[in-house]
Amino acid sequence: MAKEYKNVYTILEKVKKGEIDTYYKDRDGLFGRINFYRKPDLIKPHLHYLDESKIENIFDAYMTDKTSIKESFNKFQKLTDFKNLPQDQQPNFDSFYTKFQENYENFPAHIGKDIFKMFYNKMDKLNFEERSDKNYAQFKILERSNNPVAKIMTENSNLRSAIFARNLVSYFITRMTMMEYIDPNACEDLKNGLEGKSEFDNTNIDNVLETMCDSRSGKNMLEDALQKAKQDCDNINNTMSEELQEQMFEAAADDREAGKLSPDYIQTVTRNLEKVNMSINSLKNKIKKLLDKSISYFSSKKITTYEDLFSSDNLGGLEDYELLHPKLRKLFVEDLQIKDTKSIGKINIYIDVSGSMGSGCGVTNQKGDGITKIDFAKSFVAMLKKHDLLDQVYIFDGRVRNYKSDIISIAMLGCNGGTSIDTCMQHILKENKNALIITDAEDRCSVYSDKAFFIGVAGSDFTYFNEDVLQKYSENDQIVVFDGAKIIKVNQYGHTV
């Protein structure tokens, strides 16, 4: 009697081994369409795919940054090996950059992730694949990337591990690109080894890597790559908490500029975070009063409604129904009601990012520097987030855009453009959620919503609003102005009173 495979995983394993020879194994059959993919990583544990995307973005941003590649090219030009090349074979920067990009594209992506894992994890937590002729060259790259001293700085830090990993991958690709001009045959041997071609003989790989990495220029460039990584990490440690560092790593998932993690970017983030923190300290009492005023309008309480069983979207109440005696179920089924509780404490915030928001809001910080209107808005968002009152952040000029609410993204928010308050109001009507609008009101408004509460910053002139709309906002206490010293109500004519 033939064996029967009842477990689907057993069947799949038998198909992979070629032990089931039926229609389902044929190329056009059921199992022929399944791609049995195995990750190429040499080190386990494997990364979560979301973390992989962040690391890939950090790598991509760095490898396409012409500034750092230009520095490497300038060093290459000064080497004797470069000067000994025939004049017509000496590359200019554009051709070097193109070759660099080609090598990066063909460089096994998992090696960068493996290097990251070596820096992030303790060594006893790592599980290495068995060495073979196919992965010999790849393991040699990992060996040369291992740095126990740097691991003291990077263990358990996604951001710092990513910085060291990207610098090392950039180093290897830079040296490969240089070798492509100096010794094309050796470079081709390394590429074949890294690709794991079965027919390739690895005996020459050690010599190639010695030539590429152990020369004086190779050692100097490696030391430079590691030193730059250390400086970036030192800068981060001195200016950011571990929590903020993780937020920066998270931001690299979809932010090209954040993915660069350059010293200039880190310094800019640090300065902006300092400004936001100082603004919060200087504005704390005023922001609290504004929050009290706006939250009291919306009410941060929960509302409770009751619906009959068959009209409700909330089926949680069915538990009570099931506890009833079967006879009582039939008797009371049409009278059963579901209790539905909704929290209305969360609030959306809309920030005017027009160019005029870059001017002062009438307050100075502890250093005596003026706080801009946009910095006031950032501080307000940070306070909402701190008190768990923040739902969504939107920015608007001529259009409305969803914006990230992490503190780093908020700190980096700039202002430049026009203003369309009506566009903002249409968005609020569509969302139908309580919303704060921080603006200097340099635009008309023809839309009223009981979901909107306006906070005008210093210099706001609400006289542009339609008379009937302005009257409703004023009568319902939905519009105030913060002039830097006090919070003032706005009357039906658009003037502060």
FENBEL-V859300 format. One record per helix or strand. SS is the DSSP state (helix for helix, strand for strand). FROM is the first residue (numbers start at 0). TO is the last residue. If there is no record, write none. Layout:
# FENBEL-V859300
ss=SS from=FROM to=TO
ss=SS from=FROM to=TO
This chain:
# FENBEL-V859300
ss=helix from=7 to=15
ss=helix from=22 to=24
ss=helix from=30 to=32
ss=strand from=42 to=43
ss=helix from=48 to=62
ss=helix from=65 to=77
ss=helix from=79 to=82
ss=helix from=86 to=88
ss=helix from=92 to=105
ss=helix from=108 to=119
ss=helix from=122 to=124
ss=strand from=126 to=127
ss=helix from=135 to=144
ss=helix from=147 to=153
ss=helix from=157 to=181
ss=helix from=183 to=194
ss=helix from=201 to=212
ss=helix from=215 to=238
ss=helix from=241 to=250
ss=helix from=255 to=259
ss=helix from=262 to=297
ss=strand from=301 to=307
ss=helix from=317 to=322
ss=helix from=325 to=331
ss=strand from=336 to=342
ss=strand from=346 to=351
ss=helix from=354 to=357
ss=strand from=359 to=363
ss=strand from=369 to=371
ss=helix from=372 to=385
ss=strand from=389 to=395
ss=strand from=399 to=402
ss=helix from=406 to=410
ss=helix from=420 to=430
ss=strand from=434 to=438
ss=strand from=451 to=456
ss=helix from=461 to=463
ss=helix from=466 to=474
ss=strand from=478 to=481
ss=strand from=486 to=489
ss=strand from=495 to=495
